[in-house]
Amino acid sequence: MNGKFWGNVGLGAVIVCLVAFAVTKLSASSGVEGLFLPEVKVSDSTTELLHSVELVRSAVKVPKSGHIVDASFAIENRGGHDIKNISILCTLFNAAGKEQGRNKWTVFDTVKSQGRGMFAFSDKKFISASATRLECQIVDLEVVKGPLFTVHRGSAGHGAEAADGHNDAAQQGGHGSAH
């Protein structure tokens, strides 16, 4: 019994543990698809806003040849905030109801408060030819926040009197301090 023997025993033990782990994961999930297509989870920030933001229409069309996918979505925002970066996840099913895959689209445009947006995509994606039905849902979005600072452009020029009649020393000297 040399080092090579004990190395093979250790390697065998590691392989047995990995196989046991894989078998328990497969039996706990809904098959191999469950490993590669985990349960869809909506982000916490999105869950709070989903009562006022709705995906009112979704359509995904795949031509017979090629992999160009045409998708269109209508989003309605009944909330008090503008929203942007809306991620839409579509789950595809075959005629028997078995999941065939998922595709995700992100709308980077802004949907105004109390507004509605129509968005169309034409992307090169692979979608199974056996997919006959889809379910789409919003899985993530962001509230549009105001700018950190705003720039006010006035008619006051370099060394000129301000439009509101104020003229301070910094403007008269043309710099922040007098020379």
C-alpha positions in Angstrom: 0.0 0.0 0.0 1.8 3.0 -1.3 0.8 6.7 -1.9 -0.8 5.9 -5.2 -3.2 3.4 -3.6 -4.3 5.9 -1.0 -4.7 8.6 -3.6 -7.0 6.4 -5.6 -9.1 5.6 -2.5 -9.4 9.4 -1.7 -10.3 10.2 -5.3 -12.9 7.4 -5.3 -14.4 8.8 -2.1 -14.7 12.3 -3.6 -16.4 10.9 -6.7 -18.9 8.9 -4.6 -19.7 12.0 -2.6 -20.3 14.1 -5.7 -22.6 11.4 -7.2 -24.6 11.2 -4.0 -24.9 15.0 -4.0 -26.1 15.1 -7.6 -28.7 12.3 -7.0 -30.1 14.2 -4.0 -30.3 17.5 -6.0 -32.0 15.7 -8.9 -34.5 14.0 -6.7 -35.3 17.2 -4.8 -35.8 19.2 -8.0 -38.3 18.6 -10.9 -35.7 16.7 -13.0 -32.7 18.0 -14.9 -34.7 21.1 -16.1 -35.2 22.1 -12.5 -31.4 22.4 -12.1 -30.9 24.6 -15.2 -34.2 26.5 -14.9 -34.6 27.5 -11.2 -37.8 28.9 -9.8 -38.5 32.5 -11.0 -38.1 35.0 -8.2 -39.2 38.6 -8.4 -36.9 41.1 -6.7 -38.0 42.7 -3.4 -38.1 46.2 -4.7 -40.3 45.1 -7.6 -42.7 43.2 -5.4 -43.7 46.4 -3.7 -44.4 48.1 -7.1 -46.2 45.3 -8.9 -49.6 46.4 -7.5 -49.4 49.5 -9.6 -47.3 48.3 -12.6 -48.8 45.7 -14.9 -47.7 43.8 -18.1 -51.0 44.1 -19.9 -50.0 42.4 -23.2 -47.1 40.2 -24.3 -46.5 38.5 -27.6 -43.5 36.5 -28.9 -43.3 35.4 -32.5 -40.7 33.1 -34.1 -40.5 32.7 -37.8 -40.2 29.2 -39.3 -36.6 29.7 -40.3 -33.8 31.5 -38.5 -33.7 32.6 -34.9 -34.9 36.1 -35.1 -37.6 36.6 -32.4 -40.1 39.4 -32.5 -41.5 40.3 -29.1 -43.9 43.1 -28.1 -45.0 44.2 -24.6 -47.5 46.7 -23.3 -46.8 48.0 -19.8 -49.2 50.1 -17.7 -48.0 52.2 -14.8 -50.8 53.2 -12.5 -48.4 54.3 -9.7 -47.2 57.6 -8.6 -43.6 57.2 -9.8 -42.0 56.9 -13.3 -40.3 53.5 -13.8 -37.5 52.3 -16.0 -35.2 49.3 -16.6 -38.1 46.9 -16.6 -37.0 43.3 -17.0 -39.6 40.9 -18.5 -39.1 37.1 -18.3 -41.1 34.9 -20.6 -41.3 31.2 -19.8 -42.1 28.9 -22.8 -44.1 25.7 -22.7 -44.8 22.9 -25.2 -48.3 21.5 -26.0 -48.0 19.1 -23.0 -47.4 22.0 -20.6 -43.7 21.1 -20.0 -41.3 24.1 -19.7 -39.1 24.5 -22.8 -37.0 27.5 -21.7 -37.0 31.1 -20.7 -36.0 34.4 -22.4 -35.6 37.8 -20.9 -36.1 41.2 -22.3 -35.2 44.6 -20.7 -37.1 47.8 -21.4 -34.6 50.6 -20.8 -37.2 53.3 -21.7 -39.2 55.2 -19.0 -42.9 54.5 -18.5 -44.3 57.7 -17.0 -46.6 57.7 -13.9 -50.2 57.1 -14.9 -49.0 56.2 -18.4 -48.7 53.3 -20.7 -45.8 52.1 -22.9 -45.7 49.8 -26.0 -42.3 48.2 -26.7 -41.2 46.0 -29.5 -38.0 43.9 -29.9 -36.4 42.0 -32.7 -33.6 39.9 -31.3 -31.6 36.9 -32.4 -32.4 34.3 -29.7 -33.0 30.6 -29.7 -36.5 29.5 -28.9 -37.5 25.9 -29.1 -39.7 25.1 -32.1 -41.9 22.9 -29.8 -42.9 26.0 -27.7 -46.6 26.7 -28.2 -47.5 28.8 -25.1 -45.7 31.4 -23.0 -46.2 33.2 -19.7 -44.5 36.5 -19.2 -44.1 38.5 -16.1 -42.2 41.6 -14.8 -39.3 40.4 -12.6 -37.4 43.6 -12.0 -37.8 47.4 -12.4 -36.5 50.6 -11.0 -38.1 53.8 -9.9 -36.8 56.9 -11.8 -35.1 59.2 -9.3 -34.6 62.9 -9.7 -31.2 64.2 -10.6 -28.6 64.7 -7.9 -28.2 68.3 -8.9 -29.6 70.7 -11.5 -27.9 73.2 -13.6 -29.7 76.6 -13.8 -28.8 78.5 -16.9 -29.4 82.2 -16.4 -28.7 85.2 -18.6 -25.9 86.5 -16.3 -22.6 86.3 -18.1 -19.0 86.6 -17.1 -18.8 90.0 -15.3 -22.4 91.0 -16.4 -25.2 91.9 -14.1 -27.5 89.0 -13.2 -31.0 88.9 -14.5 -32.5 89.4 -11.0 -30.6 92.6 -10.5 -28.0 91.2 -8.1 -24.3 91.8 -8.9 -21.8 90.5 -6.4 -18.1 91.0 -6.1 -17.2 87.6 -7.6 -19.1 88.5 -10.8 -17.6 92.0 -11.0 -14.1 90.6 -10.7 -14.8 87.7 -13.0 -13.4 85.2 -10.5 -14.2 83.9 -7.1 -11.9 86.3 -5.3 -10.7 89.9 -5.9 -7.1 90.4 -7.2 
